[in-house]
Amino acid sequence: MLKDICTEDLNLKNKEEENESLGKPLKYYDVAVTFAEFPDEITLCVNITGCVCHCSQCSEPWLRPYVGTLLTNEEIDKLIAENPGITVFGLMGGDSDHKDVVRIAKYIHGKYPELKVGMYSGREFLGMELLENLDLYKIGRWIMPKGPVEEWHQTNNGVLQFPWSNQLLFEKKEINGELVWMNVTHKFRKEKVGNPARFIITAEDNKD
């Protein structure tokens, strides 16, 4: 389970083009408060620039250049102050520098313990350093559905609401005193998920 989707093997990562943002502090283009990106939450969505995923038929190509405002601690304070009532600080992107994502998450958790930190990643794997610091974590490249629009929901790509989408949303939860990651992609869908235990990821799953 976890060992099958968590890897630092560069050969299994998404193929990425050269990008000037790699390893540089994160910048953002704009923000929006939404109720849908992370179900059951009020999210300040911060659109990160310098995206290195380069998904085919990307819906937001303007986020590829490394432009915008640096997401410094002072800028984070300003954004949170300007958007009272949010429950999640959501990074929409950030694959160019996971270390800076960790820095941001640690800062927010330390100063704003009431807030969760989420990330929308275009990768197909779970970064171990991110699992330790995020509360909500979406993975999966954007793959444009093909064929008639009315049949898109039957494909294994597209948005999280589609039953067979390649994208997945995980949430950190405390169960019986233990912090675990659960696949909560079903929150985007109407279908019942049955026994939730089968969605749990624990440290035991990562053992050989």
C-alpha positions, 0 to 999 in steps of 0.5 A: 500500500503505502510503500507502493505509492511513496517513493524517492526513486526519480525514475518513478516521479513525473517527468519534468521539464527544466524550470527555473523555480526548482529549489527556490522559495515558493511564490503565489499568483493569487488567492481565493476562499473556497468550500470545495477544494477540501470538503468540509473545510473553508479553504484559503487557496493559494495558487503557487507559480513555477509549476514543474508538473507540466500536465498535458492540456493544463487548465492553468498554464499561467502558473508555470512561470516563476512569478508573483509574490514570495510566500514569506512568513510575513506574507502568510500572516497578511493572507491569514489576517485578510481572510478570517474564518478559514480552516485550511491554508491550501497550497495549490501547487508547490512541487518545485520545492517540497522543503519550502512547503514543509517550512510553510506548514511548520510556520502555520502550525506553530503560529496558527494551531487552529488551522490545517495545511493542505496541498494540491500536488500534481505528482503521482506519489506521496512525499514522506516529508510532506506526510509528516507536516501536512493535514490534507494532501491531494496527489495526481496529475491532471489528465484531460478526459477524452470522448463524449463529455457525458462519458467523462465520469467513467474514465480513469482521469479527470476531476476528483469527483469522477469515481475512477479519477487518478487523483486522490485526496488524503487526510491525517486523522487520529484514530485510537490515539494514533495518527494515520492518513486516510484516503478521503477521496470519497468525500467528493462523491455520492457513493458510500465507501463501506468499511473506512478501515480499508482506506487507512494508511499506517506505518505498518503498511510501509514495512517490507 
